[in-house]
Amino acid sequence: MTGVQTCALPISLIYLSSPGYIGMLFSTRTGNFMLLGSAFWMFCGVMVMRKMINFKF
């Protein structure tokens, strides 16, 4: 849960200070592709870390 809060904090601070920057991610086609790409790379990173952490004894 702490990781989710740490990831959400910068995004929420940017949204609160200037919602126009974050709003473009959700309202434009390019922004949607950027969100999709970042979700894909986040998933890849989680899978790599999971593989590194799971040890077989």
mmCIF file of the N, C-alpha and C atoms, coordinates in Angstrom:
data_MODEL
# 
_entry.id   MODEL 
# 
loop_
_atom_site.group_PDB 
_atom_site.id 
_atom_site.type_symbol 
_atom_site.label_atom_id 
_atom_site.label_alt_id 
_atom_site.label_comp_id 
_atom_site.label_asym_id 
_atom_site.label_entity_id 
_atom_site.label_seq_id 
_atom_site.pdbx_PDB_ins_code 
_atom_site.Cartn_x 
_atom_site.Cartn_y 
_atom_site.Cartn_z 
_atom_site.occupancy 
_atom_site.B_iso_or_equiv 
_atom_site.pdbx_formal_charge 
_atom_site.auth_seq_id 
_atom_site.auth_comp_id 
_atom_site.auth_asym_id 
_atom_site.auth_atom_id 
_atom_site.pdbx_PDB_model_num 
ATOM 1   N N  . MET A 1 1  ? 0.821  -1.190  0.000   1.00 0.00 ? 1  MET A N  1 
ATOM 2   C CA . MET A 1 1  ? 0.000  0.000   0.000   1.00 0.00 ? 1  MET A CA 1 
ATOM 3   C C  . MET A 1 1  ? 0.870  1.262   0.000   1.00 0.00 ? 1  MET A C  1 
ATOM 4   N N  . THR A 1 2  ? 2.004  1.213   0.644   1.00 0.00 ? 2  THR A N  1 
ATOM 5   C CA . THR A 1 2  ? 2.875  2.375   0.701   1.00 0.00 ? 2  THR A CA 1 
ATOM 6   C C  . THR A 1 2  ? 3.418  2.733   -0.680  1.00 0.00 ? 2  THR A C  1 
ATOM 7   N N  . GLY A 1 3  ? 3.687  1.724   -1.501  1.00 0.00 ? 3  GLY A N  1 
ATOM 8   C CA . GLY A 1 3  ? 4.178  1.977   -2.854  1.00 0.00 ? 3  GLY A CA 1 
ATOM 9   C C  . GLY A 1 3  ? 3.146  2.716   -3.701  1.00 0.00 ? 3  GLY A C  1 
ATOM 10  N N  . VAL A 1 4  ? 1.885  2.367   -3.527  1.00 0.00 ? 4  VAL A N  1 
ATOM 11  C CA . VAL A 1 4  ? 0.818  3.035   -4.271  1.00 0.00 ? 4  VAL A CA 1 
ATOM 12  C C  . VAL A 1 4  ? 0.733  4.498   -3.857  1.00 0.00 ? 4  VAL A C  1 
ATOM 13  N N  . GLN A 1 5  ? 0.835  4.755   -2.579  1.00 0.00 ? 5  GLN A N  1 
ATOM 14  C CA . GLN A 1 5  ? 0.778  6.130   -2.095  1.00 0.00 ? 5  GLN A CA 1 
ATOM 15  C C  . GLN A 1 5  ? 1.984  6.929   -2.573  1.00 0.00 ? 5  GLN A C  1 
ATOM 16  N N  . THR A 1 6  ? 3.151  6.320   -2.592  1.00 0.00 ? 6  THR A N  1 
ATOM 17  C CA . THR A 1 6  ? 4.351  7.003   -3.053  1.00 0.00 ? 6  THR A CA 1 
ATOM 18  C C  . THR A 1 6  ? 4.259  7.334   -4.540  1.00 0.00 ? 6  THR A C  1 
ATOM 19  N N  . CYS A 1 7  ? 3.691  6.436   -5.331  1.00 0.00 ? 7  CYS A N  1 
ATOM 20  C CA . CYS A 1 7  ? 3.533  6.700   -6.765  1.00 0.00 ? 7  CYS A CA 1 
ATOM 21  C C  . CYS A 1 7  ? 2.455  7.737   -7.029  1.00 0.00 ? 7  CYS A C  1 
ATOM 22  N N  . ALA A 1 8  ? 1.407  7.746   -6.232  1.00 0.00 ? 8  ALA A N  1 
ATOM 23  C CA . ALA A 1 8  ? 0.280  8.655   -6.466  1.00 0.00 ? 8  ALA A CA 1 
ATOM 24  C C  . ALA A 1 8  ? 0.566  10.079  -5.981  1.00 0.00 ? 8  ALA A C  1 
ATOM 25  N N  . LEU A 1 9  ? 1.485  10.252  -5.071  1.00 0.00 ? 9  LEU A N  1 
ATOM 26  C CA . LEU A 1 9  ? 1.729  11.575  -4.501  1.00 0.00 ? 9  LEU A CA 1 
ATOM 27  C C  . LEU A 1 9  ? 2.192  12.603  -5.539  1.00 0.00 ? 9  LEU A C  1 
ATOM 28  N N  . PRO A 1 10 ? 3.210  12.332  -6.361  1.00 0.00 ? 10 PRO A N  1 
ATOM 29  C CA . PRO A 1 10 ? 3.612  13.358  -7.340  1.00 0.00 ? 10 PRO A CA 1 
ATOM 30  C C  . PRO A 1 10 ? 2.520  13.673  -8.354  1.00 0.00 ? 10 PRO A C  1 
ATOM 31  N N  . ILE A 1 11 ? 1.790  12.656  -8.788  1.00 0.00 ? 11 ILE A N  1 
ATOM 32  C CA . ILE A 1 11 ? 0.720  12.870  -9.762  1.00 0.00 ? 11 ILE A CA 1 
ATOM 33  C C  . ILE A 1 11 ? -0.376 13.738  -9.170  1.00 0.00 ? 11 ILE A C  1 
ATOM 34  N N  . SER A 1 12 ? -0.744 13.458  -7.927  1.00 0.00 ? 12 SER A N  1 
ATOM 35  C CA . SER A 1 12 ? -1.806 14.247  -7.294  1.00 0.00 ? 12 SER A CA 1 
ATOM 36  C C  . SER A 1 12 ? -1.340 15.677  -7.025  1.00 0.00 ? 12 SER A C  1 
ATOM 37  N N  . LEU A 1 13 ? -0.083 15.869  -6.688  1.00 0.00 ? 13 LEU A N  1 
ATOM 38  C CA . LEU A 1 13 ? 0.417  17.234  -6.467  1.00 0.00 ? 13 LEU A CA 1 
ATOM 39  C C  . LEU A 1 13 ? 0.439  18.037  -7.761  1.00 0.00 ? 13 LEU A C  1 
ATOM 40  N N  . ILE A 1 14 ? 0.831  17.404  -8.859  1.00 0.00 ? 14 ILE A N  1 
ATOM 41  C CA . ILE A 1 14 ? 0.808  18.098  -10.153 1.00 0.00 ? 14 ILE A CA 1 
ATOM 42  C C  . ILE A 1 14 ? -0.630 18.427  -10.541 1.00 0.00 ? 14 ILE A C  1 
ATOM 43  N N  . TYR A 1 15 ? -1.542 17.493  -10.295 1.00 0.00 ? 15 TYR A N  1 
ATOM 44  C CA . TYR A 1 15 ? -2.945 17.732  -10.637 1.00 0.00 ? 15 TYR A CA 1 
ATOM 45  C C  . TYR A 1 15 ? -3.518 18.887  -9.829  1.00 0.00 ? 15 TYR A C  1 
ATOM 46  N N  . LEU A 1 16 ? -3.172 18.955  -8.568  1.00 0.00 ? 16 LEU A N  1 
ATOM 47  C CA . LEU A 1 16 ? -3.695 20.031  -7.721  1.00 0.00 ? 16 LEU A CA 1 
ATOM 48  C C  . LEU A 1 16 ? -3.101 21.385  -8.093  1.00 0.00 ? 16 LEU A C  1 
ATOM 49  N N  . SER A 1 17 ? -1.820 21.399  -8.467  1.00 0.00 ? 17 SER A N  1 
ATOM 50  C CA . SER A 1 17 ? -1.188 22.678  -8.778  1.00 0.00 ? 17 SER A CA 1 
ATOM 51  C C  . SER A 1 17 ? -1.539 23.183  -10.175 1.00 0.00 ? 17 SER A C  1 
ATOM 52  N N  . SER A 1 18 ? -1.620 22.285  -11.160 1.00 0.00 ? 18 SER A N  1 
ATOM 53  C CA . SER A 1 18 ? -1.976 22.694  -12.526 1.00 0.00 ? 18 SER A CA 1 
ATOM 54  C C  . SER A 1 18 ? -2.715 21.547  -13.209 1.00 0.00 ? 18 SER A C  1 
ATOM 55  N N  . PRO A 1 19 ? -4.028 21.510  -13.077 1.00 0.00 ? 19 PRO A N  1 
ATOM 56  C CA . PRO A 1 19 ? -4.803 20.382  -13.629 1.00 0.00 ? 19 PRO A CA 1 
ATOM 57  C C  . PRO A 1 19 ? -4.774 20.302  -15.154 1.00 0.00 ? 19 PRO A C  1 
ATOM 58  N N  . GLY A 1 20 ? -4.385 21.354  -15.837 1.00 0.00 ? 20 GLY A N  1 
ATOM 59  C CA . GLY A 1 20 ? -4.325 21.317  -17.300 1.00 0.00 ? 20 GLY A CA 1 
ATOM 60  C C  . GLY A 1 20 ? -3.283 20.346  -17.827 1.00 0.00 ? 20 GLY A C  1 
ATOM 61  N N  . TYR A 1 21 ? -2.176 20.187  -17.111 1.00 0.00 ? 21 TYR A N  1 
ATOM 62  C CA . TYR A 1 21 ? -1.127 19.271  -17.548 1.00 0.00 ? 21 TYR A CA 1 
ATOM 63  C C  . TYR A 1 21 ? -1.609 17.821  -17.498 1.00 0.00 ? 21 TYR A C  1 
ATOM 64  N N  . ILE A 1 22 ? -2.202 17.425  -16.389 1.00 0.00 ? 22 ILE A N  1 
ATOM 65  C CA . ILE A 1 22 ? -2.667 16.053  -16.228 1.00 0.00 ? 22 ILE A CA 1 
ATOM 66  C C  . ILE A 1 22 ? -3.934 15.824  -17.043 1.00 0.00 ? 22 ILE A C  1 
ATOM 67  N N  . GLY A 1 23 ? -4.769 16.841  -17.192 1.00 0.00 ? 23 GLY A N  1 
ATOM 68  C CA . GLY A 1 23 ? -6.006 16.698  -17.945 1.00 0.00 ? 23 GLY A CA 1 
ATOM 69  C C  . GLY A 1 23 ? -5.776 16.313  -19.388 1.00 0.00 ? 23 GLY A C  1 
ATOM 70  N N  . MET A 1 24 ? -4.656 16.769  -19.966 1.00 0.00 ? 24 MET A N  1 
ATOM 71  C CA . MET A 1 24 ? -4.343 16.427  -21.355 1.00 0.00 ? 24 MET A CA 1 
ATOM 72  C C  . MET A 1 24 ? -4.069 14.939  -21.519 1.00 0.00 ? 24 MET A C  1 
ATOM 73  N N  . LEU A 1 25 ? -3.597 14.275  -20.476 1.00 0.00 ? 25 LEU A N  1 
ATOM 74  C CA . LEU A 1 25 ? -3.366 12.834  -20.561 1.00 0.00 ? 25 LEU A CA 1 
ATOM 75  C C  . LEU A 1 25 ? -4.667 12.074  -20.768 1.00 0.00 ? 25 LEU A C  1 
ATOM 76  N N  . PHE A 1 26 ? -5.737 12.562  -20.185 1.00 0.00 ? 26 PHE A N  1 
ATOM 77  C CA . PHE A 1 26 ? -7.014 11.858  -20.261 1.00 0.00 ? 26 PHE A CA 1 
ATOM 78  C C  . PHE A 1 26 ? -7.902 12.342  -21.393 1.00 0.00 ? 26 PHE A C  1 
ATOM 79  N N  . SER A 1 27 ? -7.643 13.507  -21.937 1.00 0.00 ? 27 SER A N  1 
ATOM 80  C CA . SER A 1 27 ? -8.552 14.069  -22.930 1.00 0.00 ? 27 SER A CA 1 
ATOM 81  C C  . SER A 1 27 ? -8.040 13.978  -24.373 1.00 0.00 ? 27 SER A C  1 
ATOM 82  N N  . THR A 1 28 ? -6.762 13.711  -24.575 1.00 0.00 ? 28 THR A N  1 
ATOM 83  C CA . THR A 1 28 ? -6.233 13.629  -25.939 1.00 0.00 ? 28 THR A CA 1 
ATOM 84  C C  . THR A 1 28 ? -5.831 12.194  -26.264 1.00 0.00 ? 28 THR A C  1 
ATOM 85  N N  . ARG A 1 29 ? -5.797 11.892  -27.550 1.00 0.00 ? 29 ARG A N  1 
ATOM 86  C CA . ARG A 1 29 ? -5.428 10.551  -27.996 1.00 0.00 ? 29 ARG A CA 1 
ATOM 87  C C  . ARG A 1 29 ? -3.961 10.260  -27.667 1.00 0.00 ? 29 ARG A C  1 
ATOM 88  N N  . THR A 1 30 ? -3.110 11.234  -27.859 1.00 0.00 ? 30 THR A N  1 
ATOM 89  C CA . THR A 1 30 ? -1.690 11.059  -27.538 1.00 0.00 ? 30 THR A CA 1 
ATOM 90  C C  . THR A 1 30 ? -1.501 10.798  -26.048 1.00 0.00 ? 30 THR A C  1 
ATOM 91  N N  . GLY A 1 31 ? -2.236 11.526  -25.221 1.00 0.00 ? 31 GLY A N  1 
ATOM 92  C CA . GLY A 1 31 ? -2.164 11.316  -23.782 1.00 0.00 ? 31 GLY A CA 1 
ATOM 93  C C  . GLY A 1 31 ? -2.613 9.923   -23.382 1.00 0.00 ? 31 GLY A C  1 
ATOM 94  N N  . ASN A 1 32 ? -3.661 9.423   -24.047 1.00 0.00 ? 32 ASN A N  1 
ATOM 95  C CA . ASN A 1 32 ? -4.135 8.073   -23.751 1.00 0.00 ? 32 ASN A CA 1 
ATOM 96  C C  . ASN A 1 32 ? -3.082 7.033   -24.118 1.00 0.00 ? 32 ASN A C  1 
ATOM 97  N N  . PHE A 1 33 ? -2.401 7.230   -25.252 1.00 0.00 ? 33 PHE A N  1 
ATOM 98  C CA . PHE A 1 33 ? -1.322 6.309   -25.629 1.00 0.00 ? 33 PHE A CA 1 
ATOM 99  C C  . PHE A 1 33 ? -0.166 6.385   -24.635 1.00 0.00 ? 33 PHE A C  1 
ATOM 100 N N  . MET A 1 34 ? 0.117  7.573   -24.146 1.00 0.00 ? 34 MET A N  1 
ATOM 101 C CA . MET A 1 34 ? 1.184  7.716   -23.154 1.00 0.00 ? 34 MET A CA 1 
ATOM 102 C C  . MET A 1 34 ? 0.821  6.990   -21.864 1.00 0.00 ? 34 MET A C  1 
ATOM 103 N N  . LEU A 1 35 ? -0.426 7.096   -21.434 1.00 0.00 ? 35 LEU A N  1 
ATOM 104 C CA . LEU A 1 35 ? -0.874 6.374   -20.240 1.00 0.00 ? 35 LEU A CA 1 
ATOM 105 C C  . LEU A 1 35 ? -0.805 4.868   -20.451 1.00 0.00 ? 35 LEU A C  1 
ATOM 106 N N  . LEU A 1 36 ? -1.213 4.417   -21.626 1.00 0.00 ? 36 LEU A N  1 
ATOM 107 C CA . LEU A 1 36 ? -1.156 2.993   -21.929 1.00 0.00 ? 36 LEU A CA 1 
ATOM 108 C C  . LEU A 1 36 ? 0.286  2.496   -21.937 1.00 0.00 ? 36 LEU A C  1 
ATOM 109 N N  . GLY A 1 37 ? 1.177  3.259   -22.556 1.00 0.00 ? 37 GLY A N  1 
ATOM 110 C CA . GLY A 1 37 ? 2.586  2.875   -22.589 1.00 0.00 ? 37 GLY A CA 1 
ATOM 111 C C  . GLY A 1 37 ? 3.222  2.857   -21.209 1.00 0.00 ? 37 GLY A C  1 
ATOM 112 N N  . SER A 1 38 ? 2.894  3.844   -20.399 1.00 0.00 ? 38 SER A N  1 
ATOM 113 C CA . SER A 1 38 ? 3.473  3.872   -19.046 1.00 0.00 ? 38 SER A CA 1 
ATOM 114 C C  . SER A 1 38 ? 2.936  2.734   -18.193 1.00 0.00 ? 38 SER A C  1 
ATOM 115 N N  . ALA A 1 39 ? 1.662  2.368   -18.373 1.00 0.00 ? 39 ALA A N  1 
ATOM 116 C CA . ALA A 1 39 ? 1.109  1.223   -17.638 1.00 0.00 ? 39 ALA A CA 1 
ATOM 117 C C  . ALA A 1 39 ? 1.797  -0.074  -18.064 1.00 0.00 ? 39 ALA A C  1 
ATOM 118 N N  . PHE A 1 40 ? 2.068  -0.198  -19.367 1.00 0.00 ? 40 PHE A N  1 
ATOM 119 C CA . PHE A 1 40 ? 2.775  -1.382  -19.865 1.00 0.00 ? 40 PHE A CA 1 
ATOM 120 C C  . PHE A 1 40 ? 4.169  -1.487  -19.261 1.00 0.00 ? 40 PHE A C  1 
ATOM 121 N N  . TRP A 1 41 ? 4.924  -0.386  -19.265 1.00 0.00 ? 41 TRP A N  1 
ATOM 122 C CA . TRP A 1 41 ? 6.285  -0.423  -18.720 1.00 0.00 ? 41 TRP A CA 1 
ATOM 123 C C  . TRP A 1 41 ? 6.285  -0.612  -17.206 1.00 0.00 ? 41 TRP A C  1 
ATOM 124 N N  . MET A 1 42 ? 5.274  -0.084  -16.527 1.00 0.00 ? 42 MET A N  1 
ATOM 125 C CA . MET A 1 42 ? 5.153  -0.317  -15.082 1.00 0.00 ? 42 MET A CA 1 
ATOM 126 C C  . MET A 1 42 ? 4.917  -1.801  -14.811 1.00 0.00 ? 42 MET A C  1 
ATOM 127 N N  . PHE A 1 43 ? 4.060  -2.420  -15.625 1.00 0.00 ? 43 PHE A N  1 
ATOM 128 C CA . PHE A 1 43 ? 3.802  -3.847  -15.483 1.00 0.00 ? 43 PHE A CA 1 
ATOM 129 C C  . PHE A 1 43 ? 5.072  -4.658  -15.728 1.00 0.00 ? 43 PHE A C  1 
ATOM 130 N N  . CYS A 1 44 ? 5.831  -4.299  -16.758 1.00 0.00 ? 44 CYS A N  1 
ATOM 131 C CA . CYS A 1 44 ? 7.093  -4.995  -17.038 1.00 0.00 ? 44 CYS A CA 1 
ATOM 132 C C  . CYS A 1 44 ? 8.063  -4.865  -15.868 1.00 0.00 ? 44 CYS A C  1 
ATOM 133 N N  . GLY A 1 45 ? 8.140  -3.684  -15.288 1.00 0.00 ? 45 GLY A N  1 
ATOM 134 C CA . GLY A 1 45 ? 9.021  -3.477  -14.140 1.00 0.00 ? 45 GLY A CA 1 
ATOM 135 C C  . GLY A 1 45 ? 8.605  -4.289  -12.933 1.00 0.00 ? 45 GLY A C  1 
ATOM 136 N N  . VAL A 1 46 ? 7.309  -4.378  -12.695 1.00 0.00 ? 46 VAL A N  1 
ATOM 137 C CA . VAL A 1 46 ? 6.810  -5.179  -11.572 1.00 0.00 ? 46 VAL A CA 1 
ATOM 138 C C  . VAL A 1 46 ? 7.139  -6.648  -11.787 1.00 0.00 ? 46 VAL A C  1 
ATOM 139 N N  . MET A 1 47 ? 6.984  -7.136  -13.018 1.00 0.00 ? 47 MET A N  1 
ATOM 140 C CA . MET A 1 47 ? 7.291  -8.542  -13.298 1.00 0.00 ? 47 MET A CA 1 
ATOM 141 C C  . MET A 1 47 ? 8.787  -8.837  -13.137 1.00 0.00 ? 47 MET A C  1 
ATOM 142 N N  . VAL A 1 48 ? 9.645  -7.922  -13.561 1.00 0.00 ? 48 VAL A N  1 
ATOM 143 C CA . VAL A 1 48 ? 11.088 -8.116  -13.401 1.00 0.00 ? 48 VAL A CA 1 
ATOM 144 C C  . VAL A 1 48 ? 11.459 -8.128  -11.925 1.00 0.00 ? 48 VAL A C  1 
ATOM 145 N N  . MET A 1 49 ? 10.914 -7.195  -11.155 1.00 0.00 ? 49 MET A N  1 
ATOM 146 C CA . MET A 1 49 ? 11.219 -7.170  -9.717  1.00 0.00 ? 49 MET A CA 1 
ATOM 147 C C  . MET A 1 49 ? 10.686 -8.413  -9.024  1.00 0.00 ? 49 MET A C  1 
ATOM 148 N N  . ARG A 1 50 ? 9.518  -8.867  -9.448  1.00 0.00 ? 50 ARG A N  1 
ATOM 149 C CA . ARG A 1 50 ? 8.945  -10.072 -8.851  1.00 0.00 ? 50 ARG A CA 1 
ATOM 150 C C  . ARG A 1 50 ? 9.840  -11.277 -9.128  1.00 0.00 ? 50 ARG A C  1 
ATOM 151 N N  . LYS A 1 51 ? 10.362 -11.342 -10.360 1.00 0.00 ? 51 LYS A N  1 
ATOM 152 C CA . LYS A 1 51 ? 11.260 -12.440 -10.717 1.00 0.00 ? 51 LYS A CA 1 
ATOM 153 C C  . LYS A 1 51 ? 12.560 -12.370 -9.913  1.00 0.00 ? 51 LYS A C  1 
ATOM 154 N N  . MET A 1 52 ? 13.038 -11.162 -9.657  1.00 0.00 ? 52 MET A N  1 
ATOM 155 C CA . MET A 1 52 ? 14.277 -11.005 -8.892  1.00 0.00 ? 52 MET A CA 1 
ATOM 156 C C  . MET A 1 52 ? 14.090 -11.347 -7.425  1.00 0.00 ? 52 MET A C  1 
ATOM 157 N N  . ILE A 1 53 ? 12.895 -11.117 -6.896  1.00 0.00 ? 53 ILE A N  1 
ATOM 158 C CA . ILE A 1 53 ? 12.654 -11.335 -5.469  1.00 0.00 ? 53 ILE A CA 1 
ATOM 159 C C  . ILE A 1 53 ? 12.357 -12.790 -5.143  1.00 0.00 ? 53 ILE A C  1 
ATOM 160 N N  . ASN A 1 54 ? 11.651 -13.479 -6.028  1.00 0.00 ? 54 ASN A N  1 
ATOM 161 C CA . ASN A 1 54 ? 11.274 -14.874 -5.764  1.00 0.00 ? 54 ASN A CA 1 
ATOM 162 C C  . ASN A 1 54 ? 12.469 -15.791 -5.947  1.00 0.00 ? 54 ASN A C  1 
ATOM 163 N N  . PHE A 1 55 ? 12.916 -16.356 -4.834  1.00 0.00 ? 55 PHE A N  1 
ATOM 164 C CA . PHE A 1 55 ? 14.030 -17.289 -4.865  1.00 0.00 ? 55 PHE A CA 1 
ATOM 165 C C  . PHE A 1 55 ? 13.484 -18.707 -4.744  1.00 0.00 ? 55 PHE A C  1 
ATOM 166 N N  . LYS A 1 56 ? 14.123 -19.631 -5.443  1.00 0.00 ? 56 LYS A N  1 
ATOM 167 C CA . LYS A 1 56 ? 13.738 -21.043 -5.339  1.00 0.00 ? 56 LYS A CA 1 
ATOM 168 C C  . LYS A 1 56 ? 14.838 -21.771 -4.584  1.00 0.00 ? 56 LYS A C  1 
ATOM 169 N N  . PHE A 1 57 ? 14.477 -22.308 -3.424  1.00 0.00 ? 57 PHE A N  1 
ATOM 170 C CA . PHE A 1 57 ? 15.451 -23.028 -2.597  1.00 0.00 ? 57 PHE A CA 1 
ATOM 171 C C  . PHE A 1 57 ? 15.262 -24.512 -2.747  1.00 0.00 ? 57 PHE A C  1 
# 
